[in-house]
Each structure stands twice: as structure tokens, then as C-alpha cells.
Amino acid sequence: MTADDAARSEDESAGTSGSGDSEVSDWAASRRRVAAQRARMLQERQDVEHARAARIVELFLGVARDEGLEDGPLRVRGYSGGSARTPLRGWYLRADETVGIDTQGRFYFLSMPLNLAQRLHGVRPESLPVPMTIGEGGRDGDIVPLRFALDRLLPGWEERSPEPLV
């Protein structure tokens, strides 16, 4: 084997392993692009769902105001018992009072760990996007469709809504 043959052999083997590395790199990049695309699609679907749920709550609030559904103070429940005041007024969407909406249609989880200062001085929970189903991902039997929860507050409100729910 001549020196030229040896050099050619090294170039070919380096090119083959480089090609393999390139294929792995291309595959990994392709998987990252697919994962990013799926994440974007999921986020878009969630955004559409949250917008639809917010519209349903908006229509509910209109009927509730027209019919004089009385709101009340919303409190946060501590994980280990006790509760804390909030500056919020609205309605609880679950019987255990761990989820609610305020009079502006903002959605809140009303259960969190509370320390002594929070129990004495109160808390201000952060609003979250309104979900179409309450308790998704929770224990079996804890899932409540938003429309069902609102209907428990004001039975038959959907029929009295000025616009159909879409």
C-alpha cells in the first residue's frame, strides 16, 4: 500500500464516521424541530381552549349580573387546614371551595400552603387562564366541566344567555 492509498483510506474512514455523526446530528436536530412544532401546536390548542372558556365565563357574568346572582368573598384554603382572606369577590366553582372566579371573570386556584402571616393578613392569589374542565389531571371524579360548574351556580343560565355558547 502506497502512502497515497493509506491517506485515501484514512480520509474514507474519517468521512464515514463523520457522515455517521452528521446523520445522528441531523436526526437529533429533526427530532428537536418536531418536538418544538408539537409544543407550538399544543400551546395554540390550549390558547384557543382558554379563549373559548373565557368567552363562556364572560357570557355567564352577563346573565349573572342581569339576574342579580350575589357574589361573595373568596377565601384561600390552606393545605393543612385553615384559610386566609383575599381581596376577591366572586363565586366558588367547586363544592370544596378550592377553585373560583371573581366578578371580572378571572379564574383562581384557592388552595395553597399558608403560613401564619398569610392566615392573619390575607393573600392575593394569582389568576390563571380559565380552563374548559376544572380539575384536569387531578384525582378520578374531581374533573368538572366548566359549563356544569357554572350551571350549578345559576341553573339554566345558558338558555338565557344573549349569545349561543360556541
Order of alpha helices (4+ residues) and beta strands (2+ residues): alpha-beta-beta-beta-beta-beta-alpha-beta-beta-alpha-alpha
